[in-house]
Amino acid sequence: MKFVRSVTDVFGYSPFEDLHRHAELCGNAVEKLIEQFQASVDGDFEKVKSLEKEIDSMEYQADKIKHEIRGNVTKSLLMPVDRQDLLQFLKVQDSIIDNTEHVAHMIAYREFSVDGEIRELMLNLLRKIEETVREYERLVDHMKKLIATSFSKKEIKDAIGHVPVVEELEHQCDKIQIEIHRRIFNSKQDNFLELILLNEIVVKLGEIANSAARSADSFRSMILGR
């Protein structure tokens, strides 16, 4: 007979605590990204490079957690959700911090200037992205309550209730992003290299918010598909 282990039988290991730790790193990395962009605007390129390294370190920590989860979530580990659904959920969640790291590198490529209106819109976008990821983080935090209550209907409803909030916040990010693109393409700035880089940064910022929304949807599918 095949030996099947429970979630807590692998030296007390449970993937759900690690999933939340991973989600926290995603939110913290976006917070550092706001600081990095502000440092770039202020012309403090040394701080830009320092914050790039901090975000790199966070992404590395997130990767270690990801590999730990993958290494422990084996076919013999009995869980309250489907193993493949959980691993797919982890993959999508990991794209949040991957995209954040990409933006951090792009901001650190070179010193560049941003005009006042675009700068304020960029900061608004970054703050809205952080709000989106932090709301997503609260969604993941529900895993502990779901496990503790054996997936009670009330806890499932409360957890799933965060999904449309994340999706609405991502939609708000889209609207700010569209306005920034409009301003960039109508800019009278002569340095086209800077405009191209700025536009690419905005595109990649949108992918952070999109990743959070896709992760929330993946969470919903994992919980409702159990």
N, C-alpha and C positions, 0 to 999 in steps of 0.2 A: 504493500500500500504506500502511495506517495505521502511523504511527510509535509504537511502544510503548516506554516507558522503564522501566528497572528501578528498584527502590526507592532505590538509592544513586546514581542518575544525575541526580537533581534537585538539583544543587549539594550532593551528599552528604546530602540530606534523607532521613530515615526516620521514619515516624510512631511507631515503637515506643519510641524514646527519649523522645519527647514524651508518649506515653501514660503512661510511668512517672513522668515529672516531674509530670504532672497528678495521678496517684494519690498521689504524695508530698505534694502540696499538700492533698489530701483528708485524709490522716492528720494533717498539721500543724495544719490548721484545727480538727479535733476535739480535738487536744491543747490548743489555745488556748481552746476552748469549756469545757473542764474548769476552766481557770484563771478564766474569766469567771464561771462558776457559783459557784466558791469565793469570788471577789471579791464577788459578790452576797450570798452567805451572810454574809460578813464585814462587810457594810454599806459596802463601798468602791465607791460608785456611779461615782466618777470613773474608777476602774480598769475597771469594767464597760464604760463608754462607750469607753475607750481600746482595750480588747480587741475590742470590736465593730468598730472601725475597722480593726484588724489583720486580723480575719477577712474583712471586706469587701475588703481589699486582696488577700488570698490568693484570694478568689473571682474577683476581677478578673484576677489573673494566670492563674488556671485557665481563664477565659474566653478570654484571649488565646491560650493554648496550643490550646484547642479550635478557635478560628477558624483558627489556623495549620494545624492538621491538616486541617480541612475544606477549606481553600484549596489544599492541596498534594495531597490524596488525590483526584486526578481519575481519570476513566475510562481515561486513557492510562497511568496509573502501574501497572506490573506489580508485584503483591504476592503473598506466599505465602498470603494469606487473602482471602476475598471482600470487596470494597470495601464493600458495603452492610452486611455483618456487622460490619466494623470500625467504620463510622460509627454503627451502632446500639449497639455496645458502648461507644463514646465517649459517646453520649447518656445511657446508663444510668449510666456512671461519673460523669458530670458532675452527676447528681442527688444524689450523696453530698455534695459541697461546697455545692450549692444548698440542700439541706435544713439543712446545718450553719449556713449564713449566716442562714437563716430563724430558727433557734433563737437565734442570737446577737442578732438584732433583738428577738425576743420577751423575752429576758432583760433587755434594755436598755429595754423599754417603760416600766417603772416600778420603784421599789424595792418589794420584797415580802419577807415573812418565811416561812420554812419550818421546821416543827417538826423536832425532832431525828431521829426515826425516818425520816421521809420524806426529810430531808436526806441521811442516810447511804445510803438506798436510791437516791436520785438520783445521788449520787457513784459508787455501785457501778455503776449503769446507764451513766453516762458513761465510766467506766473500761473496762467491758465493750465498749461501742461502739468505743472507741479500739482495744482489742485486736482486735475484728472487722475494723476498717478497716486496721490494720497487717498483719494476716494476709492480707487481700485485696491489700494493697500488695506483699507477698512473692509472691503469685500473679502479679501483673502483671510483676514483675521477671524472671520466667521467660521473658518474650518474647525477651530478649537471648540466652539460652541456646538457645531454640528456633530462632532465626534462625541462630545460629552452628553448630548441629548439623544444619541443614536438617530440622528437625522430626523428630529421631530418636524412636523409640518410647519409649526410656527417658526422654527429656526431656518428652515429652507426658505420660507416666504421672506423672512427678514434679510437673509443673505442675498437672495435673488433680487430683492428690492434695490440693491446697490447698482445692479447692471444698467438699468435705464438712466440712472444718474451719471454713471461713467460715460455712457453713449451720448448723453446730452452735452456733457462737458467737452467731449471730443468734437462734437458738432460746432460748439462755440469756438474751439481752437481752429477748426476749418475756416470759419468766417473771418477770423483775425488773419489767418494765413493768406486767404484770398486778397484781403485788403493790402497786406504787405507786398504781395506779388504785383498788385496794381501800381503801388507807389514805386516799386523798384523799376518796373518797365516804363514808367513815365518820368523817371528821374532825369535831371539835367546834368548829373554827375558825369564827368568825362572819363573816369577811370573804369573802363568796362571790365577789367579783371576783378576789381573789387565788387562790382555789381553781380558778376557771375558767381563769385564765391558766396556773396550774401544770399543770393537766390537759392543756391544749393544748400546752404545752411537752413534756410526756411523750409525747404522741401524735406530735409532730414528731420527737422523739428516736428513736422507734421507726422512723420512716421513714428515718433515716440508716442504721441497721443493715439495714433491708429493702433499701435501695438497694445496699449492699455485697453482700448475698446475691444480688440480681438481677444485679448486675454480674459476680459470679463465675460464675453460671449462663450469662450471655451470653458470657463468655470461653470457657467450656467448649464452647458451641455453635459459636462462631467457629472454635476449634481443631479440633474433631472434624468440622466441616462443610466443611473446606477441600478 
